[in-house]
Amino acid sequence: MALFGRRKQVTPPMVRPPAQREPSDRAPWALRVMSDWSWRLLVVGLFLAAILWLLYQVKVVAIAFIVGVLVTALLFPFVAALNRIGFPRLLSTVTVFVVGLGVLVGVGFFVGNQVSRNALALREQVLDVVAQGEDWLANGPLQVDAAQIAELTARLQDAIKTNWQEIATGAVTGLGTTVEVVGGVILAAFSVFFLLHDGPQMWAWFTAKVSEGPRTRLREAGAVAWRTISHYVRGTVVIAFTDAVAVTITLLIAGVPLAVPVGVLVFLGAFVPILGLAITGALAVALALISKGLIVAVVVLGVIVLAVQVEGHVLQPIVMSRAVRVHPLAVILAVTAGTFIAGIFGAVIAVPLVAVLNNMLTSKVIDFSPPQRRTGRRWRRQRAGAESG
């Protein structure tokens, strides 16, 4: 035994006791993933709801500023063009602002004049259509008793006379709304002027308050958002102007009254994609039907349908930037959701907001993918140099 030395004793391996599982680990994996996503989505939803609530409390200011941003995106290229040919910044801003304001005031005055000149004739035509409708109800296939029609009209008049206090209250409320609208327009005008003059400096000042890490990403996001909004506003203006000119010329040739005001409504309605042109086009068809009859109304309807086809297959691919294009289903869903949340204003800003988010996701400015783990000597040397510097 001594020749071979002492035998080495082998220690038996330690057997670890089974780990105690937490109660949450006993749930199925799919249920744990769903619960993790649920509470995170709940927190994000509450955060977005709080932002929407705050914006609703100052809705006049928020709407005025957003309108100012959209108008600035339309006018900013003119200011930049004047700067390139040697105009000072202030002079170019004042020139573009005054000319733009003059165009808006001139269009508003012209539309108001057209409405006041043709309103009486249109009222007479509406009364004639109503009389024809009563005659059709009494002598047509329905054979409604004329006494019942007269009784229904009398009840409607009595209801208006009885609820005159509510109508007066509504008028006072409308007066308050008018004051808010006037204040919002003035605030939007100030926003446009200062954004045209100091917009880049304002954005640089704002991003300078952020730490150096997220600052680059924030500036990239701002550049993507501004480029998307600019392309969207300019393209929408071109498309809206084309639709308005087509409808206005058709109504003028047909001799339909209020052709120019309806054309202005078509122009404004085009800022609500798909639904806007449908609603204002229906108004134009109804006006043609009341004033000129069924044949003219069918012709106007054909022109509007043709305008929709040209817009979707020709103007959208040519005028709109590729980065602004959004699927029609996404447009309809966004417009509907925006209408439910914020009315007409929500319908107007829904599509550019979706386009901005789509561009940010496409350009990886907003990235939801998990961060990659960095390893290797080169990365460690870069990190050590950054820490020592």
ZIKAZI-V697223 format. One record per residue. N is the residue number from 1. RES is the residue in one small letter. PHI is phi as a letter, one per 40 degrees, with the letter a starting at -180 (* if undefined). Layout:
n,res,phi
N,RES,PHI
N,RES,PHI
This chain:
n,res,phi
1,m,*
2,a,c
3,l,c
4,f,c
5,g,g
6,r,c
7,r,c
8,k,c
9,q,c
10,v,c
11,t,c
12,p,c
13,p,c
14,m,c
15,v,c
16,r,c
17,p,c
18,p,c
19,a,c
20,q,c
21,r,c
22,e,c
23,p,d
24,s,c
25,d,c
26,r,c
27,a,c
28,p,d
29,w,c
30,a,c
31,l,c
32,r,c
33,v,c
34,m,c
35,s,c
36,d,c
37,w,c
38,s,c
39,w,c
40,r,c
41,l,c
42,l,c
43,v,c
44,v,c
45,g,c
46,l,c
47,f,c
48,l,c
49,a,c
50,a,c
51,i,c
52,l,c
53,w,c
54,l,c
55,l,c
56,y,c
57,q,c
58,v,b
59,k,c
60,v,c
61,v,c
62,a,c
63,i,c
64,a,c
65,f,c
66,i,c
67,v,c
68,g,c
69,v,c
70,l,c
71,v,c
72,t,c
73,a,c
74,l,c
75,l,c
76,f,c
77,p,d
78,f,c
79,v,c
80,a,c
81,a,c
82,l,c
83,n,c
84,r,c
85,i,c
86,g,h
87,f,c
88,p,c
89,r,c
90,l,c
91,l,c
92,s,c
93,t,c
94,v,c
95,t,c
96,v,c
97,f,c
98,v,c
99,v,c
100,g,c
101,l,c
102,g,c
103,v,c
104,l,c
105,v,c
106,g,c
107,v,c
108,g,c
109,f,c
110,f,c
111,v,c
112,g,c
113,n,c
114,q,c
115,v,c
116,s,c
117,r,c
118,n,b
119,a,c
120,l,c
121,a,c
122,l,c
123,r,c
124,e,c
125,q,c
126,v,c
127,l,c
128,d,c
129,v,c
130,v,c
131,a,c
132,q,c
133,g,c
134,e,c
135,d,c
136,w,c
137,l,c
138,a,c
139,n,b
140,g,c
141,p,c
142,l,c
143,q,f
144,v,c
145,d,c
146,a,c
147,a,c
148,q,c
149,i,c
150,a,c
151,e,c
152,l,c
153,t,c
154,a,c
155,r,c
156,l,c
157,q,c
158,d,c
159,a,c
160,i,c
161,k,c
162,t,c
163,n,c
164,w,c
165,q,c
166,e,c
167,i,c
168,a,c
169,t,c
170,g,c
171,a,c
172,v,c
173,t,c
174,g,c
175,l,c
176,g,c
177,t,c
178,t,c
179,v,c
180,e,c
181,v,c
182,v,c
183,g,c
184,g,c
185,v,c
186,i,c
187,l,c
188,a,c
189,a,c
190,f,c
191,s,c
192,v,c
193,f,c
194,f,c
195,l,c
196,l,c
197,h,c
198,d,b
199,g,d
200,p,c
201,q,c
202,m,c
203,w,c
204,a,c
205,w,c
206,f,c
207,t,c
208,a,c
209,k,c
210,v,c
211,s,c
212,e,c
213,g,c
214,p,c
215,r,c
216,t,c
217,r,c
218,l,c
219,r,c
220,e,c
221,a,c
222,g,c
223,a,c
224,v,c
225,a,c
226,w,c
227,r,c
228,t,c
229,i,c
230,s,c
231,h,c
232,y,c
233,v,c
234,r,c
235,g,c
236,t,c
237,v,c
238,v,c
239,i,c
240,a,c
241,f,c
242,t,c
243,d,c
244,a,c
245,v,c
246,a,c
247,v,c
248,t,c
249,i,c
250,t,c
251,l,c
252,l,c
253,i,c
254,a,c
255,g,g
256,v,c
257,p,c
258,l,f
259,a,c
260,v,c
261,p,d
262,v,c
263,g,c
264,v,c
265,l,c
266,v,c
267,f,c
268,l,c
269,g,c
270,a,c
271,f,c
272,v,b
273,p,d
274,i,g
275,l,c
276,g,c
277,l,c
278,a,c
279,i,c
280,t,c
281,g,c
282,a,c
283,l,c
284,a,c
285,v,c
286,a,c
287,l,c
288,a,c
289,l,c
290,i,c
291,s,c
292,k,b
293,g,h
294,l,c
295,i,c
296,v,c
297,a,c
298,v,c
299,v,c
300,v,c
301,l,c
302,g,c
303,v,c
304,i,c
305,v,c
306,l,c
307,a,c
308,v,c
309,q,c
310,v,c
311,e,c
312,g,c
313,h,b
314,v,b
315,l,c
316,q,d
317,p,c
318,i,c
319,v,c
320,m,c
321,s,c
322,r,c
323,a,c
324,v,c
325,r,c
326,v,b
327,h,c
328,p,d
329,l,c
330,a,c
331,v,c
332,i,c
333,l,c
334,a,c
335,v,c
336,t,c
337,a,c
338,g,c
339,t,c
340,f,c
341,i,c
342,a,b
343,g,g
344,i,c
345,f,c
346,g,c
347,a,c
348,v,c
349,i,c
350,a,c
351,v,c
352,p,c
353,l,c
354,v,c
355,a,c
356,v,c
357,l,c
358,n,c
359,n,c
360,m,c
361,l,c
362,t,c
363,s,c
364,k,g
365,v,c
366,i,b
367,d,b
368,f,c
369,s,c
370,p,c
371,p,c
372,q,c
373,r,c
374,r,c
375,t,b
376,g,h
377,r,c
378,r,c
379,w,c
380,r,c
381,r,c
382,q,c
383,r,c
384,a,c
385,g,c
386,a,c
387,e,c
388,s,c
389,g,c
